[in-house]
Amino acid sequence: MEARMEENKVKRQITIEDNAIAIGLFGEGGANLKRFEKKLGVEIDTRGNLVNIQGEKDKVDAAERIILEIYDLMRSGYALAPTDFYYAIRTLLSDSSVRLKDIFTDTIYISYRKKNIAPKSVGQNKYINCIRKNDIVFGIGPAGTGKTYLAMAAAVAAIANKEVDRIILTRPAIEAGERLGFLPGDIAAKVDPYLRPLYDALHDMMDFEHAQRLMERGTIEVAPLAFMRGRTLNDSFVILDEAQNTTVEQMKMFLTRLGFGSKAVITGDITQIDLPLARPSGLVEAQRILRDIDGIAFIYLSEADVVRHPLVQDVIKAFERADAKKRSAIIEET
C-alpha cells in the first residue's frame, strides 16, 4: 500500500511472510536494513514482519524492488552472506531488469567448505557463461572483479565433472622477463610467488591435502609461461593469468599450445601493464587480432563487478578519472 506524504515523498509497506527469512533479511540489529537506507537514501523501519519504506518515490520504488528480489532469492534457499546484500543492491541499481536468482544461484562449484561459488554481478554471470560456451575466453578487467577466481572455479568444476584430465596454471613471471634461472629451487618453487593468486583461489575451493595430491599426480600443474613452448595441451583446462604482461610472441605461443578437448581462459588488466614501453602487450594485441574468430570470446569486466571491499570500486573509478584527465591534457598539448 502507498500513502502520500509530503510532496515527492511516499510511504510503502512490504509484508515478509516467512518469519525465519525476515530475520535473515533484516540482519542482526537491522544491519541489512541500514545498508538499504544508506545506499538507497530512504528511511526503513520494521514492525514484526512488516517493512515500512519512506522517501522520494523513485527511491522507494527501487528499495521495494530490491527488498522483494532479495526476499525471493532467500525463499529459493540461497543463504546470503552479509557482503551479498551489497552486491545485490549494486546489481539491481545498475540494471532493473535483472533477476537475482538468475545470477546468484548459477552455481559454478561447491567448495569443500560447502561454500557456493557463483557470480555476484551481471558481468561475472556473462563471463562464466562465456567460459561454458567457448574454448578460448579472454577476461579483461580491473583487480577484484573475479577474473582469476571464477576461472579457477570453472577449472575445478571441469575436473570434478571429468570434462578435462588436468588443470594447467601459468603466468608470466618477474615483470614478464621470466628470468627464472636466477631464483632458487625447482620450476614450481621459482614461479610459486607469481602464481600465488591462483593457488589462493585453488585452496579456497579444495582442501590443501587434496590439492597437493592432485599436483603430485600432475592433475594440477604449474607451468611457467616460458616453459610451455613446444607442448600440446590436450584435455586440459588452462588458465593464463596476468596476460597483460605477455608479449605478442608469448601470447601467440600460448594460444597455439591448445590441443583437442581443451579450454583456455586468459585473464588480465590492460591498465596495469609492466612490459617496457617499446614492447606491445600480447593481451592488447589479441583483442585486435582475434576479435572476429568464432569460438573466441572477449568479456570486459568493470568496477561494477568488483567483489572486494566497496572502496576498491571507488579507487578504480578515481584512477580512471585521473587517466582520462591525463589523456585529455596530452591531446590538448598536441
Backbone hydrogen bonds in HBPLUS format (Angstrom, degrees):
<---DONOR---> <-ACCEPTOR-->    atom                        ^
c    i                          cat <-CA-CA->   ^        H-A-AA   ^      H-
h    n   atom  resd res      DA  || num        DHA   H-A  angle D-A-AA Bond
n    s   type  num  typ     dist DA aas  dist angle  dist       angle   num
A0003-ALA N   A0011-LYS O   3.15 MM   8  5.48 153.9  2.22 144.8 152.8     1
A0011-LYS N   A0003-ALA O   3.22 MM   8  5.48 142.4  2.37 146.1 155.6     2
A0005-MET N   A0009-LYS O   3.05 MM   4  5.28 159.6  2.10 142.1 140.9     3
A0009-LYS N   A0006-GLU O   2.94 MM   3  5.48 151.2  2.02 146.7 146.1     4
A0010-VAL N   A0055-GLY O   2.82 MM  45  5.71 160.3  1.86 162.9 160.7     5
A0055-GLY N   A0010-VAL O   3.07 MM  45  5.71 156.9  2.13 158.3 165.1     6
A0012-ARG N   A0053-ILE O   2.79 MM  41  5.18 157.7  1.84 149.8 157.6     7
A0053-ILE N   A0012-ARG O   2.75 MM  41  5.18 167.7  1.77 158.3 162.7     8
A0014-ILE N   A0051-VAL O   2.79 MM  37  5.03 157.9  1.84 145.6 153.3     9
A0051-VAL N   A0014-ILE O   2.78 MM  37  5.03 165.2  1.80 155.0 159.4    10
A0016-ILE N   A0049-ASN O   2.87 MM  33  5.28 178.2  1.87 169.0 168.6    11
A0022-ALA N   A0018-ASP O   2.90 MM   4  6.14 150.6  1.99 148.4 158.0    12
A0023-ILE N   A0019-ASN O   3.10 MM   4  6.39 151.9  2.18 147.7 152.6    13
A0024-GLY N   A0020-ALA O   3.37 MM   4  6.73 160.2  2.41 143.7 147.8    14
A0025-LEU N   A0021-ILE O   2.73 MM   4  5.93 155.1  1.79 155.0 163.3    15
A0026-PHE N   A0022-ALA O   2.84 MM   4  5.97 162.3  1.87 152.9 156.6    16
A0027-GLY N   A0023-ILE O   3.05 MM   4  6.13 151.0  2.14 142.1 150.1    17
A0032-ASN N   A0026-PHE O   3.02 MM   6  5.31 132.6  2.25 130.1 138.0    18
A0030-GLY N   A0027-GLY O   2.94 MM   3  4.90 151.5  2.02 130.0 122.6    19
A0031-ALA N   A0028-GLU O   3.18 MM   3  5.60 148.0  2.29 108.3 116.3    20
A0034-LYS N   A0030-GLY O   3.06 MM   4  6.36 145.9  2.18 150.0 160.0    21
A0035-ARG N   A0031-ALA O   3.18 MM   4  6.54 140.7  2.34 138.6 148.6    22
A0035-ARG N   A0032-ASN O   3.05 MM   3  5.03 122.9  2.39  92.8 107.5    23
A0036-PHE N   A0032-ASN O   3.10 MM   4  6.53 151.7  2.18 145.3 152.5    24
A0037-GLU N   A0033-LEU O   2.93 MM   4  6.26 160.6  1.96 148.3 153.3    25
A0038-LYS N   A0034-LYS O   2.97 MM   4  6.15 166.7  1.99 149.0 151.9    26
A0039-LYS N   A0035-ARG O   2.94 MM   4  6.03 166.4  1.96 152.7 156.7    27
A0040-LEU N   A0036-PHE O   2.82 MM   4  5.65 157.6  1.87 151.1 157.3    28
A0041-GLY N   A0037-GLU O   2.88 MM   4  5.34 134.5  2.09 136.5 143.5    29
A0043-GLU N   A0054-GLN O   2.83 MM  11  5.06 171.1  1.84 156.7 159.6    30
A0054-GLN N   A0043-GLU O   2.82 MM  11  5.06 153.5  1.89 151.1 157.5    31
A0045-ASP N   A0052-ASN O   3.03 MM   7  5.33 153.6  2.10 143.6 151.9    32
A0052-ASN N   A0045-ASP O   2.81 MM   7  5.33 177.5  1.81 174.6 173.8    33
A0047-ARG N   A0050-LEU O   3.01 MM   3  5.16 152.5  2.09 137.4 145.6    34
A0050-LEU N   A0047-ARG O   3.01 MM   3  5.16 158.1  2.05 120.6 127.2    35
A0059-LYS N   A0056-GLU O   3.02 MM   3  5.40 119.7  2.40 107.9 123.0    36
A0060-VAL N   A0056-GLU O   2.84 MM   4  6.06 157.1  1.90 160.4 168.2    37
A0061-ASP N   A0057-LYS O   2.82 MM   4  6.02 159.9  1.86 154.8 160.4    38
A0062-ALA N   A0058-ASP O   3.11 MM   4  6.29 155.7  2.17 136.9 142.8    39
A0063-ALA N   A0059-LYS O   2.91 MM   4  6.12 161.5  1.94 147.0 152.3    40
A0064-GLU N   A0060-VAL O   2.85 MM   4  6.02 164.7  1.87 154.6 158.2    41
A0065-ARG N   A0061-ASP O   3.04 MM   4  6.22 166.0  2.06 148.7 152.6    42
A0066-ILE N   A0062-ALA O   2.95 MM   4  6.12 162.2  1.98 152.3 157.3    43
A0067-ILE N   A0063-ALA O   2.94 MM   4  6.07 167.0  1.95 153.1 156.7    44
A0068-LEU N   A0064-GLU O   2.98 MM   4  6.12 163.3  2.01 151.9 156.6    45
A0069-GLU N   A0065-ARG O   2.93 MM   4  6.07 151.6  2.01 144.3 152.5    46
A0070-ILE N   A0066-ILE O   2.95 MM   4  6.16 162.6  1.98 152.2 156.3    47
A0071-TYR N   A0067-ILE O   2.88 MM   4  6.03 154.6  1.94 144.8 152.6    48
A0072-ASP N   A0068-LEU O   2.91 MM   4  6.06 156.8  1.96 144.2 150.0    49
A0073-LEU N   A0069-GLU O   2.96 MM   4  6.23 151.9  2.04 144.0 151.8    50
A0074-MET N   A0070-ILE O   2.92 MM   4  6.18 158.8  1.96 150.3 155.5    51
A0075-ARG N   A0071-TYR O   2.92 MM   4  6.15 147.7  2.02 146.6 155.8    52
A0076-SER N   A0073-LEU O   3.15 MM   3  5.29 139.1  2.32  98.1 109.5    53
A0077-GLY N   A0074-MET O   3.03 MM   3  5.35 160.4  2.07 109.3 115.0    54
A0084-ASP N   A0081-ALA O   2.86 MM   3  5.16 134.4  2.07 107.8 121.4    55
A0085-PHE N   A0082-PRO O   3.33 MM   3  5.79 143.2  2.48 106.2 114.2    56
A0086-TYR N   A0083-THR O   3.09 MM   3  5.34 120.7  2.46 101.6 115.3    57
A0087-TYR N   A0083-THR O   3.16 MM   4  6.57 161.0  2.20 152.1 157.0    58
A0088-ALA N   A0084-ASP O   2.77 MM   4  5.91 156.6  1.83 149.4 156.4    59
A0089-ILE N   A0085-PHE O   2.96 MM   4  6.13 165.8  1.98 149.5 152.8    60
A0090-ARG N   A0086-TYR O   3.01 MM   4  6.19 168.3  2.03 151.4 154.9    61
A0091-THR N   A0087-TYR O   2.89 MM   4  6.00 160.4  1.93 147.8 153.4    62
A0092-LEU N   A0088-ALA O   3.02 MM   4  6.18 167.8  2.03 154.1 156.7    63
A0093-LEU N   A0089-ILE O   2.96 MM   4  6.07 148.3  2.07 149.1 157.8    64
A0094-SER N   A0090-ARG O   3.13 MM   4  6.27 143.2  2.27 141.5 150.4    65
A0095-ASP N   A0091-THR O   3.14 MM   4  6.37 137.0  2.33 141.6 152.8    66
A0098-VAL N   A0095-ASP O   3.31 MM   3  5.82 169.2  2.32 115.8 119.0    67
A0102-ASP N   A0099-ARG O   3.00 MM   3  5.49 132.7  2.23 110.2 122.2    68
A0103-ILE N   A0100-LEU O   2.97 MM   3  5.33 141.1  2.12 107.3 118.4    69
A0104-PHE N   A0100-LEU O   2.85 MM   4  5.92 153.4  1.92 172.9 178.0    70
A0105-THR N   A0101-LYS O   3.32 MM   4  5.40 149.6  2.42 122.5 129.8    71
A0106-ASP N   A0103-ILE O   3.16 MM   3  5.41 164.6  2.18 112.1 115.8    72
A0107-THR N   A0105-THR O   2.90 MM   2  5.44 131.5  2.13 106.0  91.2    73
A0108-ILE N   A0117-ILE O   2.80 MM   9  5.70 171.9  1.81 165.6 168.4    74
A0117-ILE N   A0109-TYR O   2.88 MM   8  5.35 160.1  1.92 166.3 172.6    75
A0111-SER N   A0115-LYS O   2.89 MM   4  5.08 155.7  1.95 148.5 146.6    76
A0114-LYS N   A0111-SER O   2.80 MM   3  5.10 151.6  1.88 118.1 120.6    77
A0112-TYR N   A0205-MET O   3.11 MM  93  6.07 149.5  2.21 127.7 136.2    78
A0125-ASN N   A0121-SER O   3.02 MM   4  6.22 152.0  2.10 144.8 152.6    79
A0126-LYS N   A0122-VAL O   3.02 MM   4  6.36 153.6  2.09 150.5 157.0    80
A0127-TYR N   A0123-GLY O   2.96 MM   4  6.16 154.0  2.03 145.8 153.6    81
A0128-ILE N   A0124-GLN O   2.98 MM   4  6.24 164.6  2.00 153.6 155.4    82
A0129-ASN N   A0125-ASN O   3.12 MM   4  6.23 154.4  2.19 142.0 149.2    83
A0130-CYS N   A0126-LYS O   2.93 MM   4  6.11 146.3  2.04 144.1 153.1    84
A0131-ILE N   A0127-TYR O   3.07 MM   4  6.41 149.8  2.16 146.1 154.3    85
A0132-ARG N   A0128-ILE O   3.10 MM   4  6.38 149.9  2.20 141.5 149.0    86
A0133-LYS N   A0129-ASN O   3.11 MM   4  6.31 144.2  2.25 139.4 148.4    87
A0134-ASN N   A0130-CYS O   2.89 MM   4  5.81 142.8  2.03 152.8 159.9    88
A0264-ALA N   A0135-ASP O   2.74 MM 129  6.11 163.9  1.76 161.4 165.4    89
A0297-ALA N   A0136-ILE O   2.98 MM 161  6.47 159.6  2.03 154.2 159.3    90
A0137-VAL N   A0264-ALA O   2.99 MM 127  6.44 156.6  2.05 154.8 162.4    91
A0266-ILE N   A0137-VAL O   2.80 MM 129  6.18 165.8  1.82 162.5 167.6    92
A0138-PHE N   A0297-ALA O   2.79 MM 159  6.18 164.0  1.82 161.8 167.3    93
A0299-ILE N   A0138-PHE O   2.83 MM 161  6.10 172.1  1.84 179.4 177.8    94
A0139-GLY N   A0266-ILE O   2.76 MM 127  6.08 157.9  1.81 153.1 161.0    95
A0268-GLY N   A0139-GLY O   3.12 MM 129  6.61 146.0  2.24 161.2 162.5    96
A0140-ILE N   A0299-ILE O   2.91 MM 159  6.19 173.3  1.92 173.2 174.1    97
A0301-LEU N   A0140-ILE O   2.78 MM 161  6.07 160.1  1.82 152.8 159.6    98
A0141-GLY N   A0268-GLY O   3.08 MM 127  6.53 157.5  2.14 152.4 159.4    99
A0307-VAL N   A0144-GLY O   2.69 MM 163  5.71 162.3  1.72 165.8 162.8   100
A0150-LEU N   A0146-GLY O   2.97 MM   4  5.68 167.5  1.98 144.2 148.3   101
A0151-ALA N   A0147-LYS O   3.31 MM   4  6.28 150.5  2.41 132.6 140.8   102
A0152-MET N   A0148-THR O   2.93 MM   4  6.15 156.2  1.99 150.9 157.2   103
A0153-ALA N   A0149-TYR O   2.99 MM   4  6.28 153.2  2.06 144.1 151.7   104
A0154-ALA N   A0150-LEU O   2.95 MM   4  6.19 156.8  2.00 146.8 152.4   105
A0155-ALA N   A0151-ALA O   2.95 MM   4  6.19 148.7  2.05 143.6 152.7   106
A0156-VAL N   A0152-MET O   2.88 MM   4  6.13 164.8  1.91 157.1 159.9   107
A0157-ALA N   A0153-ALA O   2.95 MM   4  6.08 156.6  2.00 145.7 152.6   108
A0158-ALA N   A0154-ALA O   2.97 MM   4  6.13 148.1  2.08 138.4 147.0   109
A0159-ILE N   A0155-ALA O   3.06 MM   4  6.41 150.1  2.15 147.6 155.1   110
A0160-ALA N   A0156-VAL O   2.94 MM   4  6.18 165.1  1.96 150.2 154.5   111
A0161-ASN N   A0157-ALA O   2.89 MM   4  6.04 148.2  1.99 146.6 154.9   112
A0163-GLU N   A0158-ALA O   2.81 MM   5  5.00 156.1  1.86 160.8 160.7   113
A0162-LYS N   A0159-ILE O   3.01 MM   3  4.97 159.9  2.05 105.7 111.1   114
A0165-ASP N   A0235-ASP O   2.78 MM  70  5.55 161.6  1.82 143.2 147.9   115
A0237-PHE N   A0166-ARG O   2.97 MM  71  6.42 155.0  2.03 153.6 161.7   116
A0167-ILE N   A0219-THR O   2.70 MM  52  6.20 153.1  1.77 158.2 166.9   117
A0221-GLU N   A0167-ILE O   2.81 MM  54  6.19 162.2  1.84 162.3 168.4   118
A0168-ILE N   A0237-PHE O   2.96 MM  69  6.23 161.9  1.99 144.0 147.9   119
A0239-ILE N   A0168-ILE O   2.91 MM  71  6.35 162.3  1.94 168.7 174.7   120
A0169-LEU N   A0221-GLU O   2.91 MM  52  6.25 168.3  1.92 172.3 175.4   121
A0223-ALA N   A0169-LEU O   2.92 MM  54  5.97 178.0  1.92 163.7 164.2   122
A0170-THR N   A0239-ILE O   2.93 MM  69  6.16 158.8  1.98 177.8 173.1   123
A0241-ASP N   A0170-THR O   2.99 MM  71  6.42 162.9  2.02 160.9 159.7   124
A0178-GLU N   A0173-ALA O   2.82 MM   5  4.76 150.0  1.91 151.0 148.7   125
A0177-GLY N   A0174-ILE O   2.91 MM   3  5.53 158.2  1.96 124.4 126.7   126
A0182-PHE N   A0179-ARG O   3.43 MM   3  6.24 164.7  2.45 117.6 120.9   127
A0183-LEU N   A0180-LEU O   3.02 MM   3  5.54 164.3  2.04 118.5 123.6   128
A0190-LYS N   A0186-ASP O   2.90 MM   4  6.15 154.9  1.97 156.6 164.4   129
A0191-VAL N   A0187-ILE O   3.06 MM   4  6.28 160.6  2.10 155.9 159.7   130
A0192-ASP N   A0188-ALA O   2.89 MM   4  5.68 128.0  2.16 140.8 154.0   131
A0194-TYR N   A0191-VAL O   2.94 MM   3  5.52 131.7  2.17 118.6 131.3   132
A0195-LEU N   A0191-VAL O   3.21 MM   4  6.43 129.9  2.47 147.8 160.4   133
A0195-LEU N   A0192-ASP O   3.11 MM   3  5.21 142.4  2.25 103.9 114.8   134
A0198-LEU N   A0195-LEU O   2.93 MM   3  5.42 125.6  2.23 113.1 126.9   135
A0199-TYR N   A0195-LEU O   3.05 MM   4  6.41 156.9  2.10 152.4 159.8   136
A0200-ASP N   A0196-ARG O   2.82 MM   4  6.02 164.4  1.84 160.1 164.1   137
A0201-ALA N   A0197-PRO O   3.10 MM   4  6.26 158.0  2.15 139.5 144.9   138
A0202-LEU N   A0198-LEU O   2.91 MM   4  6.11 158.6  1.96 147.1 153.6   139
A0203-HIS N   A0199-TYR O   2.86 MM   4  6.09 164.8  1.88 160.4 162.8   140
A0204-ASP N   A0200-ASP O   3.13 MM   4  6.26 123.2  2.47 135.3 148.9   141
A0204-ASP N   A0201-ALA O   3.19 MM   3  5.15 141.0  2.35  95.5 106.8   142
A0205-MET N   A0202-LEU O   2.99 MM   3  5.35 151.5  2.07 107.0 116.0   143
A0206-MET N   A0202-LEU O   3.06 MM   4  6.39 145.5  2.19 152.5 162.8   144
A0211-ALA N   A0207-ASP O   3.02 MM   4  6.30 164.4  2.05 158.7 163.6   145
A0212-GLN N   A0208-PHE O   2.87 MM   4  6.11 155.4  1.93 151.1 158.2   146
A0213-ARG N   A0209-GLU O   2.97 MM   4  6.25 155.7  2.03 148.3 154.3   147
A0214-LEU N   A0210-HIS O   3.06 MM   4  6.34 159.2  2.10 150.7 156.0   148
A0215-MET N   A0211-ALA O   2.98 MM   4  6.25 146.4  2.10 144.1 153.6   149
A0216-GLU N   A0212-GLN O   2.88 MM   4  6.15 156.8  1.94 150.2 156.5   150
A0217-ARG N   A0213-ARG O   3.03 MM   4  6.26 146.6  2.15 145.0 153.5   151
A0219-THR N   A0214-LEU O   2.79 MM   5  4.97 128.1  2.06 160.0 161.7   152
A0220-ILE N   A0214-LEU O   3.14 MM   6  5.52 154.8  2.20 114.6 114.3   153
A0218-GLY N   A0215-MET O   3.08 MM   3  4.97 145.4  2.21  96.0 106.6   154
A0227-PHE N   A0224-PRO O   2.83 MM   3  5.46 153.1  1.90 120.4 128.9   155
A0228-MET N   A0225-LEU O   3.24 MM   3  5.43 167.7  2.26 115.3 115.1   156
A0231-ARG N   A0228-MET O   3.22 MM   3  5.82 163.9  2.25 139.5 139.4   157
A0233-LEU N   A0257-ARG O   2.81 MM  24  5.81 171.8  1.82 158.6 160.3   158
A0259-GLY N   A0233-LEU O   2.74 MM  26  4.85 145.6  1.85 136.1 127.2   159
A0235-ASP N   A0260-PHE O   2.78 MM  25  6.17 167.1  1.79 155.3 159.6   160
A0263-LYS N   A0236-SER O   2.88 MM  27  6.37 153.6  1.95 160.3 168.6   161
A0238-VAL N   A0263-LYS O   2.81 MM  25  6.20 167.1  1.83 163.5 165.0   162
A0265-VAL N   A0238-VAL O   2.89 MM  27  6.36 157.6  1.94 163.0 170.6   163
A0240-LEU N   A0265-VAL O   2.95 MM  25  6.32 160.3  1.99 153.1 159.6   164
A0267-THR N   A0240-LEU O   2.86 MM  27  6.25 166.3  1.88 166.1 170.2   165
A0245-ASN N   A0242-GLU O   3.13 MM   3  6.08 169.9  2.14 125.3 128.6   166
A0243-ALA N   A0267-THR O   2.80 MM  24  5.77 169.9  1.81 159.3 156.0   167
A0246-THR N   A0243-ALA O   3.08 MM   3  5.34 158.1  2.13 116.5 115.1   168
A0282-GLY N   A0246-THR O   2.67 MM  36  5.15 173.9  1.68 140.4 139.2   169
A0251-MET N   A0247-THR O   2.97 MM   4  6.23 159.7  2.01 152.3 157.5   170
A0252-LYS N   A0248-VAL O   3.02 MM   4  6.25 163.4  2.04 151.2 155.2   171
A0253-MET N   A0249-GLU O   2.95 MM   4  6.12 161.3  1.98 146.7 152.4   172
A0254-PHE N   A0250-GLN O   2.84 MM   4  6.05 160.9  1.88 151.0 156.0   173
A0255-LEU N   A0251-MET O   3.00 MM   4  6.18 174.8  2.00 156.5 157.3   174
A0256-THR N   A0252-LYS O   3.09 MM   4  6.17 149.5  2.19 147.5 155.2   175
A0257-ARG N   A0254-PHE O   3.02 MM   3  5.41 162.8  2.05 114.2 118.2   176
A0272-GLN N   A0269-ASP O   3.04 MM   3  5.70 167.6  2.05 124.0 126.5   177
A0279-ARG N   A0276-PRO O   2.90 MM   3  5.60 163.0  1.93 125.8 131.3   178
A0285-GLU N   A0281-SER O   3.05 MM   4  6.30 167.9  2.07 153.0 156.2   179
A0286-ALA N   A0282-GLY O   2.91 MM   4  5.90 143.6  2.05 136.1 146.0   180
A0288-ARG N   A0285-GLU O   3.10 MM   3  5.32 122.3  2.44 100.9 114.4   181
A0289-ILE N   A0285-GLU O   2.96 MM   4  6.20 163.3  1.99 156.7 161.8   182
A0290-LEU N   A0286-ALA O   2.88 MM   4  5.51 165.3  1.90 146.0 150.0   183
A0293-ILE N   A0290-LEU O   3.15 MM   3  5.67 167.8  2.17 127.6 127.4   184
A0296-ILE N   A0293-ILE O   3.25 MM   3  5.82 156.6  2.30 134.4 135.4   185
A0305-ASP N   A0302-SER O   2.89 MM   3  5.54 165.0  1.91 120.3 125.4   186
A0306-VAL N   A0303-GLU O   3.27 MM   3  5.27 170.0  2.28 107.1 109.6   187
A0312-VAL N   A0309-HIS O   2.79 MM   3  5.58 155.3  1.85 129.3 136.1   188
A0314-ASP N   A0311-LEU O   3.04 MM   3  5.01 113.8  2.49  93.5 109.3   189
A0315-VAL N   A0311-LEU O   2.85 MM   4  6.18 152.1  1.93 151.9 160.4   190
A0316-ILE N   A0312-VAL O   2.99 MM   4  6.25 162.6  2.02 152.9 156.1   191
A0317-LYS N   A0313-GLN O   3.11 MM   4  6.35 162.4  2.14 146.9 151.6   192
A0318-ALA N   A0314-ASP O   2.93 MM   4  6.11 157.1  1.98 146.8 153.2   193
A0319-PHE N   A0315-VAL O   3.01 MM   4  6.30 161.2  2.05 154.3 158.3   194
A0320-GLU N   A0316-ILE O   2.96 MM   4  6.17 155.1  2.02 148.4 155.9   195
A0321-ARG N   A0317-LYS O   2.94 MM   4  6.21 154.0  2.00 149.5 156.1   196
A0322-ALA N   A0318-ALA O   2.99 MM   4  6.25 156.4  2.04 145.8 152.5   197
A0323-ASP N   A0319-PHE O   2.85 MM   4  6.07 157.9  1.89 150.3 156.1   198
A0324-ALA N   A0320-GLU O   2.94 MM   4  6.12 154.7  2.01 144.4 151.4   199
A0325-LYS N   A0321-ARG O   3.01 MM   4  6.28 155.7  2.07 148.0 153.8   200
A0326-LYS N   A0322-ALA O   2.99 MM   4  6.22 153.3  2.06 144.6 152.3   201
A0327-ARG N   A0323-ASP O   2.91 MM   4  6.19 158.3  1.95 150.7 156.1   202
A0328-SER N   A0324-ALA O   2.99 MM   4  6.20 156.0  2.04 145.7 152.3   203
A0329-ALA N   A0325-LYS O   2.94 MM   4  6.16 153.7  2.01 146.5 153.3   204
A0330-ILE N   A0326-LYS O   3.04 MM   4  6.30 153.0  2.12 146.9 153.9   205
A0331-ILE N   A0327-ARG O   3.01 MM   4  6.26 157.8  2.06 149.0 154.5   206
A0332-GLU N   A0328-SER O   3.00 MM   4  6.19 157.5  2.05 147.7 153.5   207
A0333-GLU N   A0329-ALA O   3.04 MM   4  6.24 149.8  2.14 142.7 150.5   208
A0334-THR N   A0330-ILE O   3.12 MM   4  6.38 144.2  2.25 143.3 152.4   209
